[in-house]
Amino acid sequence: MEYLNGLVNWPWWGYVLYTLAVTHVTIASVTIFLHRHQAHRALDLHPIASHFFRFWLWLTTGMVTREWAAIHRKHHARCETADDPHSPQVLGLKTVMWQGADLYREAAKDQALLDKFGHGTPDDWMERNVYTRRSALGVGILLVLNLILFGPIGLTIWAVQMAWIPFWAAGVVNGVGHFWGYRNFENEDAATNLLPWGILIGGEELHNNHHTFGTSAKLSYKWYEFDIGWMYIRLMEMVGLARVRRVHPVLLQGTPKPQLDLATLQSIVSNRYALASRYARELKAAYRAEIDAIRRQHPDICARTLRRKMKVWLKQEARDTPSTERHVLDRALAVSPTLDTIYRMRQDLSRVWERSSLSREQLLQELQDWCARAEASGIRQLENFARRLRAVG
């Protein structure tokens, strides 16, 4: 009966390492091929790399490229609405966390969704006749291979491989990644960064960064963040297997300009999320000092809550502030002219990059006027921010 033990006889830790290795290749295939390459066109892949990823995903997940890309594109287009295929803000964290794969399968039945969002995905003979038509065949072959190689333990390894993407990608990223974590940017949805080190899920842990810069091949943004998927892409690019098309914009600083130009305007518009985050950070000392002063005059105001909320309010647009928080914000602005100035100037700045109906020259004049008002505000941190804004370009 020794033949039932399989061709490989390893110690227990050998099976663990093997399972972690092959599931990591699957994670890398999802984030590089399905997500960054197919869904967002952030990079091009050499046919050899592209077909390896397609084959590996067919073998280890049975997922269909067109279905995955279409569902993910709709997620971005309808994020946190009733039309979002997997929003924990709408469906609840428990549902998305533990039934994420079921939500994908249900969405894949919608032919209208596939027709609208599934364009540009592979449509060759292999895709039509094997990877799509025989999507379950690959995972069946993998089961047989695992049993031949490892014997009965191969069934456990196969089960882990089958559960890996549904749990980590469909559950953790789509669920927890829209519910809990830290946010570098107050973008229009609830996406969060789970950890600053994107290793276990291939960089997808940096989900807030991704939803802010959806077409960027690089998911890390802050200096301390690490995206292992980006590392793989750069290594592939070095050997000619990939070509990066887009990454997130970089905020460059030069010499302050007394008269702003169109290059400065374009850089500010491109980096609006980063500038909003910087505004909240650089005005922190000013608004915290003012909140402490408010507390002495109005003991019923919770300074801790106000400090925490103000950090978010200064990052986001006024329309994104929940109605349940408006009364707290409005009262704070009413009792503090300084806080009112800090907040109103932040919203006035966002109107510079939102006024698409104005010409570039008009927008440039709006920005010039904003800097002049900020420098005359009497708030030292706001004056310094305006001077640094003049150096963007």
C-alpha positions as a LaTeX table, in Angstrom:
\begin{tabular}{lrrr}
\hline
Residue & $x$ (\AA) & $y$ (\AA) & $z$ (\AA) \\
\hline
Met1 & 0.00 & 0.00 & 0.00 \\
Glu2 & 3.02 & 2.30 & $-0.08$ \\
Tyr3 & 1.99 & 3.56 & $-3.51$ \\
Leu4 & $-0.96$ & 5.30 & $-1.79$ \\
Asn5 & 1.49 & 7.59 & 0.02 \\
Gly6 & 2.38 & 9.40 & $-3.19$ \\
Leu7 & 5.62 & 9.98 & $-5.03$ \\
Val8 & 6.87 & 12.58 & $-2.51$ \\
Asn9 & 7.66 & 11.83 & 1.12 \\
Trp10 & 8.42 & 15.05 & 3.00 \\
Pro11 & 8.41 & 16.05 & 6.67 \\
Trp12 & 5.31 & 17.99 & 7.72 \\
Trp13 & 7.00 & 21.35 & 7.27 \\
Gly14 & 7.84 & 20.48 & 3.66 \\
Tyr15 & 4.15 & 20.18 & 2.83 \\
Val16 & 3.45 & 23.49 & 4.60 \\
Leu17 & 6.20 & 25.30 & 2.68 \\
Tyr18 & 5.04 & 23.81 & $-0.61$ \\
Thr19 & 1.44 & 24.87 & 0.04 \\
Leu20 & 2.49 & 28.41 & 0.95 \\
Ala21 & 4.67 & 28.61 & $-2.16$ \\
Val22 & 2.02 & 27.48 & $-4.65$ \\
Thr23 & $-0.75$ & 29.58 & $-3.08$ \\
His24 & 1.56 & 32.59 & $-3.24$ \\
Val25 & 2.06 & 32.01 & $-6.97$ \\
Thr26 & $-1.74$ & 31.99 & $-7.27$ \\
Ile27 & $-2.01$ & 35.27 & $-5.35$ \\
Ala28 & 0.69 & 36.80 & $-7.59$ \\
Ser29 & $-1.19$ & 35.60 & $-10.66$ \\
Val30 & $-4.40$ & 37.25 & $-9.48$ \\
Thr31 & $-2.86$ & 40.60 & $-8.57$ \\
Ile32 & $-0.49$ & 40.87 & $-11.56$ \\
Phe33 & $-2.52$ & 39.26 & $-14.34$ \\
Leu34 & $-6.20$ & 39.50 & $-13.44$ \\
His35 & $-6.14$ & 42.72 & $-11.46$ \\
Arg36 & $-3.41$ & 45.07 & $-12.66$ \\
His37 & $-3.05$ & 43.75 & $-16.23$ \\
Gln38 & $-6.53$ & 42.65 & $-17.27$ \\
Ala39 & $-8.96$ & 44.71 & $-15.18$ \\
His40 & $-7.03$ & 47.99 & $-15.10$ \\
Arg41 & $-4.54$ & 47.81 & $-18.00$ \\
Ala42 & $-1.86$ & 49.27 & $-15.74$ \\
Leu43 & 0.82 & 47.12 & $-17.41$ \\
Asp44 & 1.40 & 45.00 & $-20.50$ \\
Leu45 & 2.59 & 41.41 & $-20.23$ \\
His46 & 4.68 & 39.38 & $-22.63$ \\
Pro47 & 2.62 & 36.51 & $-24.15$ \\
Ile48 & 4.75 & 33.96 & $-22.28$ \\
Ala49 & 4.01 & 35.56 & $-18.89$ \\
Ser50 & 0.38 & 36.18 & $-19.77$ \\
His51 & $-0.25$ & 32.59 & $-20.78$ \\
Phe52 & 1.55 & 31.18 & $-17.76$ \\
Phe53 & $-0.74$ & 33.19 & $-15.48$ \\
Arg54 & $-3.82$ & 32.12 & $-17.43$ \\
Phe55 & $-2.82$ & 28.46 & $-17.22$ \\
Trp56 & $-1.91$ & 28.64 & $-13.54$ \\
Leu57 & $-5.21$ & 30.31 & $-12.60$ \\
Trp58 & $-7.16$ & 27.74 & $-14.63$ \\
Leu59 & $-5.30$ & 24.98 & $-12.80$ \\
Thr60 & $-5.54$ & 26.41 & $-9.27$ \\
Thr61 & $-8.76$ & 28.45 & $-9.19$ \\
Gly62 & $-10.97$ & 27.72 & $-12.20$ \\
Met63 & $-11.71$ & 31.45 & $-12.48$ \\
Val64 & $-12.57$ & 32.86 & $-15.91$ \\
Thr65 & $-10.60$ & 35.97 & $-16.89$ \\
Arg66 & $-13.50$ & 37.81 & $-18.53$ \\
Glu67 & $-15.79$ & 37.22 & $-15.57$ \\
Trp68 & $-13.23$ & 38.32 & $-13.00$ \\
Ala69 & $-12.24$ & 41.48 & $-14.89$ \\
Ala70 & $-15.86$ & 42.46 & $-15.58$ \\
Ile71 & $-16.98$ & 42.01 & $-11.98$ \\
His72 & $-14.00$ & 43.95 & $-10.68$ \\
Arg73 & $-14.54$ & 46.80 & $-13.13$ \\
Lys74 & $-18.17$ & 47.05 & $-12.07$ \\
His75 & $-17.04$ & 47.09 & $-8.44$ \\
His76 & $-15.01$ & 50.22 & $-9.16$ \\
Ala77 & $-17.73$ & 51.82 & $-11.27$ \\
Arg78 & $-20.50$ & 51.21 & $-8.69$ \\
Cys79 & $-18.47$ & 51.06 & $-5.49$ \\
Glu80 & $-20.44$ & 51.07 & $-2.20$ \\
Thr81 & $-23.80$ & 51.21 & $-3.99$ \\
Ala82 & $-26.55$ & 48.62 & $-4.34$ \\
Asp83 & $-25.04$ & 47.75 & $-7.75$ \\
Asp84 & $-21.63$ & 46.93 & $-6.26$ \\
Pro85 & $-21.19$ & 43.13 & $-6.59$ \\
His86 & $-19.48$ & 42.84 & $-3.19$ \\
Ser87 & $-19.65$ & 45.88 & $-0.92$ \\
Pro88 & $-19.60$ & 45.16 & 2.85 \\
Gln89 & $-21.02$ & 48.66 & 3.35 \\
Val90 & $-24.18$ & 47.47 & 1.56 \\
Leu91 & $-24.25$ & 43.70 & 2.10 \\
Gly92 & $-22.53$ & 43.55 & 5.48 \\
Leu93 & $-19.02$ & 42.43 & 6.38 \\
Lys94 & $-20.05$ & 38.90 & 7.36 \\
Thr95 & $-21.70$ & 38.27 & 4.00 \\
Val96 & $-18.76$ & 39.47 & 1.90 \\
Met97 & $-16.15$ & 37.89 & 4.16 \\
Trp98 & $-17.60$ & 34.39 & 4.14 \\
Gln99 & $-19.68$ & 34.35 & 0.96 \\
Gly100 & $-17.42$ & 36.38 & $-1.33$ \\
Ala101 & $-16.97$ & 33.53 & $-3.81$ \\
Asp102 & $-20.74$ & 33.03 & $-3.97$ \\
Leu103 & $-21.19$ & 36.73 & $-4.75$ \\
Tyr104 & $-18.73$ & 36.40 & $-7.62$ \\
Arg105 & $-20.51$ & 33.37 & $-9.02$ \\
Glu106 & $-23.86$ & 35.15 & $-8.82$ \\
Ala107 & $-22.51$ & 38.26 & $-10.55$ \\
Ala108 & $-20.93$ & 36.13 & $-13.30$ \\
Lys109 & $-24.41$ & 34.94 & $-14.32$ \\
Asp110 & $-25.32$ & 38.50 & $-15.39$ \\
Gln111 & $-24.66$ & 38.56 & $-19.13$ \\
Ala112 & $-25.33$ & 42.31 & $-19.30$ \\
Leu113 & $-22.55$ & 42.87 & $-16.76$ \\
Leu114 & $-20.12$ & 40.75 & $-18.78$ \\
Asp115 & $-21.03$ & 42.51 & $-22.02$ \\
Lys116 & $-20.58$ & 45.98 & $-20.55$ \\
Phe117 & $-17.47$ & 45.48 & $-18.42$ \\
Gly118 & $-15.76$ & 42.40 & $-19.90$ \\
His119 & $-14.24$ & 43.99 & $-23.00$ \\
Gly120 & $-10.59$ & 43.54 & $-23.96$ \\
Thr121 & $-10.00$ & 40.22 & $-22.20$ \\
Pro122 & $-8.46$ & 37.19 & $-23.98$ \\
Asp123 & $-10.65$ & 35.63 & $-26.67$ \\
Asp124 & $-8.37$ & 33.09 & $-28.37$ \\
Trp125 & $-8.98$ & 29.39 & $-28.99$ \\
Met126 & $-7.57$ & 28.31 & $-25.63$ \\
Glu127 & $-9.72$ & 30.81 & $-23.76$ \\
Arg128 & $-12.93$ & 29.87 & $-25.54$ \\
Asn129 & $-12.47$ & 26.10 & $-25.66$ \\
Val130 & $-10.44$ & 25.31 & $-22.54$ \\
Tyr131 & $-10.12$ & 28.05 & $-19.94$ \\
Thr132 & $-13.74$ & 29.22 & $-20.15$ \\
Arg133 & $-15.64$ & 26.18 & $-21.43$ \\
Arg134 & $-13.67$ & 23.71 & $-19.26$ \\
Ser135 & $-13.08$ & 25.97 & $-16.26$ \\
Ala136 & $-13.63$ & 23.13 & $-13.78$ \\
Leu137 & $-11.26$ & 20.76 & $-15.58$ \\
Gly138 & $-8.12$ & 22.52 & $-14.36$ \\
Val139 & $-8.90$ & 22.17 & $-10.65$ \\
Gly140 & $-9.83$ & 18.54 & $-11.26$ \\
Ile141 & $-6.44$ & 17.92 & $-12.87$ \\
Leu142 & $-4.77$ & 19.65 & $-9.93$ \\
Leu143 & $-6.55$ & 17.34 & $-7.50$ \\
Val144 & $-5.31$ & 14.27 & $-9.36$ \\
Leu145 & $-1.75$ & 15.63 & $-9.50$ \\
Asn146 & $-1.77$ & 16.40 & $-5.78$ \\
Leu147 & $-2.96$ & 12.89 & $-4.95$ \\
Ile148 & $-0.30$ & 11.33 & $-7.18$ \\
Leu149 & 2.47 & 13.48 & $-5.70$ \\
Phe150 & 1.49 & 13.54 & $-2.04$ \\
Gly151 & $-1.05$ & 10.79 & $-1.44$ \\
Pro152 & $-3.93$ & 11.49 & 0.98 \\
Ile153 & $-2.30$ & 14.70 & 2.26 \\
Gly154 & $-2.61$ & 15.96 & $-1.30$ \\
Leu155 & $-6.36$ & 16.30 & $-0.76$ \\
Thr156 & $-5.73$ & 18.70 & 2.13 \\
Ile157 & $-3.23$ & 20.69 & 0.06 \\
Trp158 & $-5.77$ & 20.90 & $-2.78$ \\
Ala159 & $-8.51$ & 22.04 & $-0.40$ \\
Val160 & $-6.27$ & 24.83 & 0.90 \\
Gln161 & $-5.48$ & 25.88 & $-2.67$ \\
Met162 & $-9.19$ & 25.99 & $-3.51$ \\
Ala163 & $-10.00$ & 28.09 & $-0.43$ \\
Trp164 & $-7.05$ & 30.47 & $-0.69$ \\
Ile165 & $-8.43$ & 32.99 & $-3.22$ \\
Pro166 & $-12.06$ & 32.86 & $-2.03$ \\
Phe167 & $-10.90$ & 33.63 & 1.52 \\
Trp168 & $-8.05$ & 36.11 & 1.01 \\
Ala169 & $-9.17$ & 37.92 & $-2.15$ \\
Ala170 & $-12.95$ & 37.61 & $-2.28$ \\
Gly171 & $-13.31$ & 37.68 & 1.51 \\
Val172 & $-10.53$ & 39.64 & 3.18 \\
Val173 & $-9.68$ & 42.21 & 0.49 \\
Asn174 & $-13.24$ & 42.83 & $-0.71$ \\
Gly175 & $-14.68$ & 42.58 & 2.79 \\
Val176 & $-12.27$ & 43.79 & 5.44 \\
Gly177 & $-10.55$ & 46.01 & 2.84 \\
His178 & $-13.73$ & 48.10 & 2.66 \\
Phe179 & $-14.51$ & 48.02 & 6.35 \\
Trp180 & $-11.47$ & 48.24 & 8.62 \\
Gly181 & $-7.91$ & 49.59 & 8.31 \\
Tyr182 & $-6.10$ & 52.87 & 7.74 \\
Arg183 & $-6.69$ & 55.37 & 4.94 \\
Asn184 & $-3.99$ & 57.46 & 3.30 \\
Phe185 & $-6.63$ & 59.16 & 1.16 \\
Glu186 & $-10.26$ & 60.12 & 1.70 \\
Asn187 & $-11.42$ & 59.00 & $-1.72$ \\
Glu188 & $-15.06$ & 58.49 & $-2.71$ \\
Asp189 & $-15.48$ & 54.97 & $-1.28$ \\
Ala190 & $-14.71$ & 53.10 & 1.93 \\
Ala191 & $-11.56$ & 51.24 & 0.78 \\
Thr192 & $-8.85$ & 50.86 & 3.41 \\
Asn193 & $-5.26$ & 49.70 & 3.64 \\
Leu194 & $-5.17$ & 46.57 & 5.80 \\
Leu195 & $-1.41$ & 46.65 & 6.41 \\
Pro196 & 1.46 & 48.80 & 5.11 \\
Trp197 & 3.22 & 45.61 & 3.96 \\
Gly198 & 1.49 & 43.91 & 1.04 \\
Ile199 & 3.08 & 40.47 & 1.11 \\
Leu200 & 0.55 & 37.77 & 2.01 \\
Ile201 & $-2.07$ & 38.96 & $-0.52$ \\
Gly202 & 0.42 & 40.16 & $-3.12$ \\
Gly203 & 0.09 & 43.89 & $-2.36$ \\
Glu204 & $-3.72$ & 43.91 & $-2.39$ \\
Glu205 & $-3.56$ & 44.80 & 1.30 \\
Leu206 & $-2.96$ & 48.40 & 0.13 \\
His207 & $-6.56$ & 48.71 & $-1.03$ \\
Asn208 & $-7.17$ & 52.38 & $-0.22$ \\
Asn209 & $-4.16$ & 53.31 & $-2.33$ \\
His210 & $-5.51$ & 51.19 & $-5.18$ \\
His211 & $-8.99$ & 52.72 & $-5.12$ \\
Thr212 & $-7.45$ & 56.20 & $-5.09$ \\
Phe213 & $-5.17$ & 55.47 & $-8.07$ \\
Gly214 & $-7.07$ & 52.67 & $-9.80$ \\
Thr215 & $-4.94$ & 52.44 & $-12.94$ \\
Ser216 & $-1.58$ & 52.41 & $-11.16$ \\
Ala217 & 0.53 & 49.26 & $-11.45$ \\
Lys218 & 2.10 & 50.16 & $-8.10$ \\
Leu219 & $-0.12$ & 49.86 & $-5.03$ \\
Ser220 & 2.26 & 51.23 & $-2.38$ \\
Tyr221 & 2.43 & 55.00 & $-1.89$ \\
Lys222 & 4.07 & 56.00 & 1.40 \\
Trp223 & 7.79 & 55.36 & 1.84 \\
Tyr224 & 7.16 & 52.70 & 4.50 \\
Glu225 & 4.66 & 50.73 & 2.42 \\
Phe226 & 5.76 & 47.64 & 0.54 \\
Asp227 & 3.95 & 46.00 & $-2.39$ \\
Ile228 & 5.46 & 42.63 & $-3.26$ \\
Gly229 & 3.38 & 42.47 & $-6.43$ \\
Trp230 & 5.11 & 45.64 & $-7.63$ \\
Met231 & 8.47 & 44.05 & $-6.86$ \\
Tyr232 & 7.58 & 41.09 & $-9.09$ \\
Ile233 & 6.43 & 43.42 & $-11.87$ \\
Arg234 & 9.70 & 45.36 & $-11.76$ \\
Leu235 & 11.69 & 42.10 & $-11.90$ \\
Met236 & 9.59 & 40.94 & $-14.86$ \\
Glu237 & 10.12 & 44.29 & $-16.55$ \\
Met238 & 13.89 & 43.90 & $-16.20$ \\
Val239 & 13.83 & 40.65 & $-18.20$ \\
Gly240 & 11.34 & 41.86 & $-20.80$ \\
Leu241 & 8.25 & 40.02 & $-19.54$ \\
Ala242 & 6.30 & 43.14 & $-18.53$ \\
Arg243 & 6.01 & 46.83 & $-19.38$ \\
Val244 & 4.52 & 49.27 & $-16.89$ \\
Arg245 & 2.03 & 51.66 & $-18.46$ \\
Arg246 & 0.89 & 53.76 & $-15.53$ \\
Val247 & 1.77 & 54.42 & $-11.89$ \\
His248 & 0.31 & 56.93 & $-9.47$ \\
Pro249 & 1.40 & 60.58 & $-9.92$ \\
Val250 & 4.30 & 61.88 & $-7.84$ \\
Leu251 & 4.10 & 65.26 & $-6.14$ \\
Leu252 & 7.28 & 67.11 & $-7.10$ \\
Gln253 & 8.55 & 70.16 & $-5.22$ \\
Gly254 & 10.66 & 72.88 & $-6.78$ \\
Thr255 & 11.27 & 76.55 & $-6.11$ \\
Pro256 & 8.21 & 78.62 & $-5.03$ \\
Lys257 & 6.80 & 80.62 & $-7.94$ \\
Pro258 & 5.46 & 84.13 & $-7.37$ \\
Gln259 & 3.18 & 83.60 & $-10.37$ \\
Leu260 & 1.69 & 80.13 & $-10.79$ \\
Asp261 & 1.77 & 78.43 & $-14.20$ \\
Leu262 & $-0.17$ & 75.70 & $-15.98$ \\
Ala263 & 2.38 & 73.04 & $-15.00$ \\
Thr264 & 1.66 & 73.78 & $-11.34$ \\
Leu265 & $-2.09$ & 73.63 & $-11.95$ \\
Gln266 & $-1.83$ & 70.27 & $-13.73$ \\
Ser267 & 0.34 & 68.81 & $-10.96$ \\
Ile268 & $-2.11$ & 69.98 & $-8.30$ \\
Val269 & $-5.08$ & 68.46 & $-10.12$ \\
Ser270 & $-3.23$ & 65.15 & $-10.65$ \\
Asn271 & $-2.12$ & 65.00 & $-7.02$ \\
Arg272 & $-5.32$ & 66.29 & $-5.42$ \\
Tyr273 & $-5.71$ & 63.33 & $-3.05$ \\
Ala274 & $-2.11$ & 63.63 & $-1.87$ \\
Leu275 & $-2.52$ & 67.39 & $-1.40$ \\
Ala276 & $-5.71$ & 66.92 & 0.61 \\
Ser277 & $-3.86$ & 64.48 & 2.85 \\
Arg278 & $-0.93$ & 66.88 & 3.16 \\
Tyr279 & $-3.28$ & 69.75 & 4.03 \\
Ala280 & $-4.74$ & 67.78 & 6.95 \\
Arg281 & $-1.26$ & 66.82 & 8.13 \\
Glu282 & 0.34 & 70.26 & 7.87 \\
Leu283 & $-2.64$ & 72.04 & 9.46 \\
Lys284 & $-2.74$ & 69.54 & 12.34 \\
Ala285 & $-0.99$ & 71.73 & 14.88 \\
Ala286 & $-3.24$ & 74.70 & 14.07 \\
Tyr287 & $-6.56$ & 72.88 & 14.34 \\
Arg288 & $-5.53$ & 70.90 & 17.43 \\
Ala289 & $-4.54$ & 74.10 & 19.26 \\
Glu290 & $-7.85$ & 75.68 & 18.31 \\
Ile291 & $-9.81$ & 72.61 & 19.45 \\
Asp292 & $-8.06$ & 72.78 & 22.83 \\
Ala293 & $-9.11$ & 76.42 & 23.11 \\
Ile294 & $-12.70$ & 75.49 & 22.20 \\
Arg295 & $-12.78$ & 72.84 & 24.91 \\
Arg296 & $-11.94$ & 75.39 & 27.59 \\
Gln297 & $-14.84$ & 77.61 & 26.50 \\
His298 & $-17.27$ & 74.79 & 25.64 \\
Pro299 & $-16.67$ & 71.84 & 28.03 \\
Asp300 & $-19.54$ & 69.87 & 26.47 \\
Ile301 & $-17.58$ & 69.51 & 23.21 \\
Cys302 & $-15.52$ & 66.30 & 23.09 \\
Ala303 & $-12.06$ & 67.48 & 22.01 \\
Arg304 & $-10.77$ & 63.94 & 21.37 \\
Thr305 & $-13.60$ & 63.16 & 18.95 \\
Leu306 & $-13.27$ & 66.55 & 17.28 \\
Arg307 & $-9.52$ & 66.14 & 16.75 \\
Arg308 & $-10.02$ & 62.68 & 15.24 \\
Lys309 & $-12.87$ & 63.79 & 12.99 \\
Met310 & $-11.20$ & 67.00 & 11.83 \\
Lys311 & $-8.30$ & 64.98 & 10.42 \\
Val312 & $-10.79$ & 63.15 & 8.19 \\
Trp313 & $-12.94$ & 66.19 & 7.35 \\
Leu314 & $-9.90$ & 68.06 & 6.05 \\
Lys315 & $-9.00$ & 65.17 & 3.76 \\
Gln316 & $-12.43$ & 64.71 & 2.22 \\
Glu317 & $-14.80$ & 66.82 & 0.15 \\
Ala318 & $-17.74$ & 68.37 & 2.00 \\
Arg319 & $-20.22$ & 66.19 & 0.08 \\
Asp320 & $-18.55$ & 63.06 & 1.47 \\
Thr321 & $-18.98$ & 64.06 & 5.12 \\
Pro322 & $-21.80$ & 61.90 & 6.56 \\
Ser323 & $-24.94$ & 63.80 & 7.50 \\
Thr324 & $-24.68$ & 62.33 & 11.00 \\
Glu325 & $-21.43$ & 64.27 & 11.50 \\
Arg326 & $-22.51$ & 67.58 & 9.99 \\
His327 & $-23.98$ & 68.99 & 13.19 \\
Val328 & $-20.71$ & 68.39 & 15.06 \\
Leu329 & $-18.70$ & 70.01 & 12.29 \\
Asp330 & $-21.06$ & 72.95 & 11.90 \\
Arg331 & $-21.02$ & 73.72 & 15.62 \\
Ala332 & $-17.23$ & 73.62 & 15.77 \\
Leu333 & $-16.98$ & 76.00 & 12.82 \\
Ala334 & $-19.58$ & 78.31 & 14.35 \\
Val335 & $-17.68$ & 78.77 & 17.64 \\
Ser336 & $-14.21$ & 79.07 & 16.08 \\
Pro337 & $-13.39$ & 81.52 & 13.28 \\
Thr338 & $-9.95$ & 79.91 & 12.96 \\
Leu339 & $-11.36$ & 76.42 & 12.44 \\
Asp340 & $-13.88$ & 77.89 & 10.03 \\
Thr341 & $-11.06$ & 79.45 & 7.99 \\
Ile342 & $-9.03$ & 76.23 & 7.97 \\
Tyr343 & $-12.01$ & 74.16 & 6.83 \\
Arg344 & $-13.39$ & 76.65 & 4.28 \\
Met345 & $-9.98$ & 77.14 & 2.71 \\
Arg346 & $-9.66$ & 73.38 & 2.32 \\
Gln347 & $-13.02$ & 73.20 & 0.54 \\
Asp348 & $-12.15$ & 76.23 & $-1.60$ \\
Leu349 & $-8.98$ & 74.43 & $-2.68$ \\
Ser350 & $-10.94$ & 71.39 & $-3.83$ \\
Arg351 & $-13.15$ & 73.64 & $-5.96$ \\
Val352 & $-10.03$ & 74.53 & $-7.93$ \\
Trp353 & $-9.68$ & 70.94 & $-9.18$ \\
Glu354 & $-13.42$ & 70.29 & $-9.46$ \\
Arg355 & $-14.39$ & 73.27 & $-11.65$ \\
Ser356 & $-14.07$ & 71.52 & $-14.99$ \\
Ser357 & $-16.35$ & 74.09 & $-16.69$ \\
Leu358 & $-13.72$ & 76.82 & $-16.25$ \\
Ser359 & $-10.84$ & 77.32 & $-18.65$ \\
Arg360 & $-7.31$ & 76.52 & $-17.55$ \\
Glu361 & $-6.55$ & 80.23 & $-17.33$ \\
Gln362 & $-9.57$ & 80.78 & $-15.07$ \\
Leu363 & $-8.61$ & 77.86 & $-12.86$ \\
Leu364 & $-5.09$ & 79.21 & $-12.64$ \\
Gln365 & $-6.43$ & 82.57 & $-11.49$ \\
Glu366 & $-8.61$ & 80.80 & $-8.89$ \\
Leu367 & $-5.52$ & 79.02 & $-7.59$ \\
Gln368 & $-3.50$ & 82.24 & $-7.53$ \\
Asp369 & $-6.27$ & 83.93 & $-5.54$ \\
Trp370 & $-6.45$ & 80.97 & $-3.14$ \\
Cys371 & $-2.73$ & 81.18 & $-2.39$ \\
Ala372 & $-2.99$ & 84.93 & $-1.81$ \\
Arg373 & $-5.87$ & 84.48 & 0.66 \\
Ala374 & $-4.05$ & 81.66 & 2.46 \\
Glu375 & $-0.88$ & 83.72 & 2.82 \\
Ala376 & $-2.93$ & 86.60 & 4.26 \\
Ser377 & $-4.93$ & 84.37 & 6.66 \\
Gly378 & $-2.79$ & 84.97 & 9.72 \\
Ile379 & $-2.60$ & 81.20 & 10.31 \\
Arg380 & 1.07 & 80.32 & 10.10 \\
Gln381 & 0.59 & 76.69 & 9.02 \\
Leu382 & $-1.84$ & 77.73 & 6.28 \\
Glu383 & 0.58 & 80.38 & 5.04 \\
Asn384 & 3.37 & 77.79 & 4.90 \\
Phe385 & 1.14 & 75.35 & 3.03 \\
Ala386 & 0.35 & 78.01 & 0.41 \\
Arg387 & 4.04 & 78.80 & $-0.08$ \\
Arg388 & 4.81 & 75.10 & $-0.58$ \\
Leu389 & 1.88 & 74.85 & $-2.98$ \\
Arg390 & 3.56 & 77.48 & $-5.11$ \\
Ala391 & 6.56 & 75.15 & $-5.40$ \\
Val392 & 4.55 & 72.24 & $-6.83$ \\
Gly393 & 5.30 & 71.54 & $-10.45$ \\
\hline
\end{tabular}
